[in-house]
Each structure stands twice: as structure tokens, then as C-alpha cells.
Amino acid sequence: MPDLTINVRETLGPDADSLLSHECRTISKSSLELPGGDFVDRSLAKSDRNLATLRNFQTILNHGRLAGSGFVSILPVDQGVEHSGGASFAPNPEYFDPSKICELAHEGGCNAVASTFGVLGAVARAWAHKIPFLVKFNHNELLTYPNQANQIPFGNIRQCFEMGAVAVGATIYFGSEHSGEQIQYVADMFSEAHQYGMVTVLWCYTRNDAFKVGGTDYHASADLTGQANHLGATIQADIIKQKLPTNNGGYKALNSGDSSYGKFRTEVYTKLSGSDENGGGGHPIDLCRYQVINNYMGRVPLINSGGASKGESDLADAVRTAVINKRAGGMGLISGRKAFQRAMGDGVKLLNAIQDVYLDEGVTVA
């Protein structure tokens, strides 16, 4: 096992006891399909995925500092399209160069690099054999005025295969006016990707202005993101990327007053996620555990996103997110802006700190 670069408990600071000692009393860890070096043999091999998909999933698990652990650390840099190139790379313009993106993932010991057709296609012959490629095939372009929440295809599955990708990725904005169309074409493209033997990764995001109720934003609530995950698992995503829950009670809030939305039960909040009957409270690990159970009890692994860069607190924030994900039963972190919006060496240190959480045997599943 590689030497650890940080002390996880010290990095967590005042939150250490709460996060490292918590015992989940909602859904037991014994009910989950947990990550591990044998995950493909133990879980994925029972599915209808073909042999090439099993091999490529194992290829991801066997790469980087976390090789053999069953956990993953992925560098995603699709923000040049999703958040605009200038806004994303202004803090560190060298990442306009696709080779630098791959270099950061490689030097940072990541299991894979996730980026656009353009980025990975531009350097495929130099990098596809050095680090697993995860090609993101749809994006939300930000030049339409006013901006809209819509993910459109930027290429096709055969292109991903021909540039040496072992995996493809997509985003669906669940709850948006375009979600029905996105679900259908992403499901079709995932089916084709599986025929080529590529792993499918789905960014399961929620988007609807109505998800902001009474001054509270429920886009990252445990209940709404959990259902988005469940829909992602239904269209055969092999891995689901989701934001860490920041609250709970989205369905309850959307059903207040005279409004009626979806279906829910109070047990979602009390029994399944450790909140009160209105979705208030709940330990961060329990809220994340609710995301995991919606992924077919972990048969479809959960990776959480690292979030935006805030500056000096980035490393501690990333370690906190990794601890919550791991202890909830997740498979890893996919963190980009915190790493590439800083100097290469500092980005490597941040990625290594995230990986240390998954290498630290003292950080166990709650």
C-alpha cells in the first residue's frame, strides 16, 4: 500500500469524531454491496454486462494509487464546455492544453481521466495507453441566451471506442423540461457503449427552479438525488456520480400548500435517512447512505463530486467529502476544479489526499 500523505483525523479537525465514529442506524452496511478489489467478480459479473465491460471496469479499478483497493479517484475536466473555458481555466491557463489535463490525472495517481471528445481525442495517441479514458459525450452549452438546462450529445459512441476509451459518461438533468429526451438518448447510447464493452458513468443531477422552496435549495437533497440515482441505475449506468447531499426533505417541501409532486413516504426521512418526518436533520453519512441504497444497495457504485474550488479550505473539504462517501458505502470521489484550478504540484497533493482516505484502513464503512 502506498504511504499516506496526510493524517485524515487531523485534516478533519473538529469534525473528526462526528465523521469517524458515526454508526449508521438506518440501512445496515451488511445489506450493501460494498466496494472491494473483488467487486467485479462478486457483483458486476452477476449482471448482464458482457466480458469486455467487466474487463474495462476492472482496468479502472487496477489503475493508479488506489489500484487493487476497489475504490476510485477520477479527475474530471469537462468544465471547458460545462462552465466555459475562460471561467474554468482562468485560475490556471495551462489546462487549456489537453495534455496537461491527462498529465495531472496521471501524476495524481488517478484511476481514470474524464473529459470531452475534443480534449481526449486531441491527445489519445499520447495518453490512452497510460491512463484509462472516460469520455463525456454530452454537455450543457452555455452560449444559448438565456442559458438553459439541457444536455446535448457532442459526438457518438464509436468515436469513444476508437480513441481507446474504457468508459463513457453522460449527464441527465432529472426534473428539467428536457429530462425525458435526455433519459431516452442516454439509455440508447449506454446500450451501444455496453456492446462495445465500455463502462457507463452517469452524472445524475437535478435541475428545476421549482426545487428551490421558501428560500431553501433542494437540488442536492438526499431524497431528490436518491431518486435521480435510482433512475440512473434503471438505465444501466455502471457507476453513478452524484453531489453529496446538503439537506433532505425535497419531496416534502414540494408537496407543501396546495402543490402535489411525485410520491414519497415519511419513512424515507425517518427510517431510511435518519432525518425527522419533514426531512430535517440527519447525519451527513446517513444522508449519503440513502443515495447508496438507491443505487440498488450499492450494486451500482456511488462516486460523489468534489465540488467547486473555494481556496484554502479545498483540501480539508475534499477529505471530508471522501470520508462521508467511503463511510456511507460509496466507491470514491470524482474531483476536478479543486485540483486543476491550482498549480500542478498542489493539484497532485490534493488528489493524493483524497486517495489517502480510501487507503486509510482506519476509515471504515459506518
N, C-alpha and C positions, 0 to 999 in steps of 0.2 A: 504494500500500500504506500502511495506517495506520502511524504512528510507533510503535515498540516502547516499552513502559512499563518493561521490566526488561531486564537483561543475563542471558541464560539461563545462560551459563557461570558467572558469579559467583553466581547463585542456587543452582546445583547444588553449589557448594562443592567439597569433597574428592572427590565422586563424578563431577565433570565429565569428567575424562579417560576413565574407565571407560565412561561412558554415551555420550559424544560421539564417541569414537574407535573404538568396538567395530565389528568387521566380522563379520557373521553368516555362519557357515560351514556352516549346516545346509541350509535351503532358500534358494536364491538369490533376491534381490529381482527378478531378471529373470523369475522364474517366477510372480510375483504380479500380480494385477490391482490396481494401486495407485490411491489417491485422486488426484483432479485435477479441475480445472474442467470437463473434458470427460468425467467419469465416466459420466454418464447416456448420452451419445452413444456412448461407447466400450465400455461394459459392460452397463449395465442395459437399454439399448434392444435388446440381443440376446435378452433373456428374453421370457417370455410376458406380462409386465406390460402393462396397457392404457395408452393415451395419457395419460389423466388421472393415473395413478400416476407416469408419467415426469415429467409437468409438476409434480406436487406434490413429487417428490423434488428436482427442480431448484429449486423455490421455496425449499426448506430450504437448499440449497447457495448460493443467491443472497442470503441474508439475513444481516445483522449484520456484525461486524468482519471475519469470515472470508469474506465474500461473494466468490465467484469463485475461491477457493483450492482448493476441493474438500474442505476439512476442515470439521468441525462442532464447535461448542461449545454444549451444550444444558444448560439449567437444569432439573433435575427436583425437584419438591417434592410428592411423594405421601406423604411421611413422616407427615402428619397421620393417615393411616389405617395405614400400614405399621408405624410406630413409636410411634403415639399422638400426638394433637395437643399435649397438655401437655408430654410429654417432648421433642418435636421443637422446639416454638416457645417453650419457657420461656426460652432464652437471648435471644430477640428476639421478644416477643409481637406485634409489628406484623404478622408474617407469618401470623397467624390471618386476616388480611384478604386475600382472593384478589387484590385489585387490586395489593397490594404485591408479590406473587409475580411477576405479569406485569411490573410496573414494574422489578423487579430484572433480569429477563431482558432487557427492552428497553434499559434504561440500561447493562447489562453487555455489550451487543453480541452477544447470543447468536443462534444460528441458529433456535432454537425454545425454547418453554417446555413442559415435560412436567408434567402434574398430573392430578388426579382429575376425574371427571364434575362433582362438586359445585363444585370450585374454578373450573374453566374455564367451566362453564355459568353460574356466577353473574356473570361479567364478560364474557361472549362478545361482546356488542354494543359494549363499550368497547374490547376488545383484539384480537379475532380478525383484524381487518384490519391490525393494527400489528405483530404478531409471529406466526409460524406456531404453531398449536396442535398438540401431541401429547397426545392424551387416553389416559390409562392406564385400561383398562376392567376390570381385575381386581386384587384386593388380598388380603392376609392380614390378616383382622381379629383383634385381639388381646384380645377380651373372653371368648372361649370358655375355660373352665378345665378342665384345664390348656391352655395355648396349644398350637396345633397348626400344623404346616407345611402350610398349604392355601391356595391362591389361588382365590377365587371371583369370578364376574362381578358387577359392581356396576351394570351398565347394558347397553345394546345398541349396535350399530354405527350404526344410523340416527341415534341421538342425537348421536354423534360428528360425523357428516356435517352434521347440521342446526345444530350450534353453530359450524360453519365450520372444523373440524379438517382439516389436511392429512395427518395421520398418527395412527395409533392404536398403543398399546403394551400389552404384557401381560408377566406373569412366569409362568414354569413352574419349579416346584421339581423338577428332574430327580433321580431317586433316591428321592423320597419315596413314601409309600404312595398318595398321590393323583396321582402324576405321569401315569399312564395316562389318567385322566379329564381332567386339565389339557391334555395334548397334544391330545386329540381335540377339546375345545370351542374351544381357542385356534386350532387349524388351521381349524376351521369359521368362526370369526369373522374370521380373517385372510383367508380366501377371500372372505367377504362384503365386507370392507373394500376389497379389491382391486377388486371390482365397482363400488364407489363411487369408486374412483380414489385411495384413501388409502394412504400408505406404512405398512408394518408394521414395528414395532420390538419385539424380544423380549429381555426380561431373562432370560438363560439361567443360572439359579442352581442349585446343587446343594444338596440337603438330605437328610441321613440321619445319625443318630447313629453309625452304623457307619463313617462316613467319618473318624472320629477313632480312630486306631490307635496304641497304645503311647505315648500322650501327645502325638502329633502330629496336627494337624488338616489333613486333605487336601481340605477343601471348596473351596479355591482352588488346588489343584494343577493344573499345566499339563495333565496327561493327562485328568483328570476334567472340567475345564472345557472342554478342547478337544472332548471327545466331546459335552458338552452343547451347545456351539456347533454341532457337526455336525448334531445332531438339530434344532436351531432352524433351520438353513439348509434342512433337509429339509422342514419345514412352511411354507416360503416366507416366512420373515422377510426383510425387505429390509435391515434393519440389526440387528446383534446387540450387545447390551450385556452385558459380562462384567466380573467383577472381575479386576484384574491378578493374574497368578499369583504366589503367595508361596512355592511349593515345587513338587516333582514327585514321581512315584512312588506315586500313589494306588492304581493298579491293582496294583502290586507289593505294597504293604502289605496290601491287601485279599485278596491271594492267598497270604498267609503262613500257616504252620502247616497245618492241615487244611482251611482255607477255600478256596472256589472262587468267583470273581466275574468276570463279564464275559469279555472277550477282550483280550489285549494281546501285544505282542512287545517284546523289549528294544530293537529299533531305534527304537521310539517315544522312548526316552530318549536313546540314543546318537546315532543318525543324524539324528533329526528335531528334537531339542530340546537337544542339547549337554550332556546330563547323563551320569552314569555308568550302568551296567547296572541299578542299583537305583533310578534316578531322583534320585540325589544330585547336588547342584550344578547348574550350568547358569547362564549369564548371563541376567539379567532380560529382555534384549531377545530372546534365543533362546527363552526360555520363552513370551514373548508372541507371537513369530513362530509358534510351534506353534498358538496359538489362531487366528491369522490363516489358516493353511493349512487348518484345519478348516472355515473359512468359505468353502469352495470356492475356495481360493487367493486369497481377497480379493474374489471376486465379490459376496459378501455382506459389506459393510464391518463392521469391528470398532470399537466405541467402548468404552472402559474407564470404569469408575466411579471417582469421585473419593474415595470412602470417607468415613469418619466425621471429624468435626472434632476435632482434638487440641490446638488452641490456637495458640501462636506458630509452630509448625512447619508450619502448614497451607499457606501459600503455597509454601514450598520442596517440600513433599510433593507438592502438586498439579503443580508444574512437573516434578518427577522422573517422575511418572506419565505426564504428557503427552509427555515426551521418549521414554520407553520405548515408548509406544503409537505415536508417529509413526515412530520408527526401526524398529519391528517391521513397519510397513506398515499400521497402523491409520488410521482416519478421524477420530478425535477423542476428546474427553472429555465425559462427562455427569456434572457435579459439582454437588451440591446443598448438603449440610449445611455444607461448608466456606465456602459463600458466604452462605447465608441465616441461619446462626447467628452473625451478626455485623452491625454497623451497615451500612446500605445502601451508603455510600461505600466501606467496606472490602470489602464483598462484590463491588462493581463492580471494584475493583482486583484482587481475586483472579481473577475471571473473565477480566479483561484479561490477566493474567499467563499464564494457561493459553493464551489465544489467541495470545500472543506466540510461544510455542513453534512453533505451526503457521505463523505469519507469518515466522519467522526462517529465511531461506534457508540459513543455516549448519547447521541441524539437518536432516540428510538421512536417507534410508532406509538402514539398515545392510546 
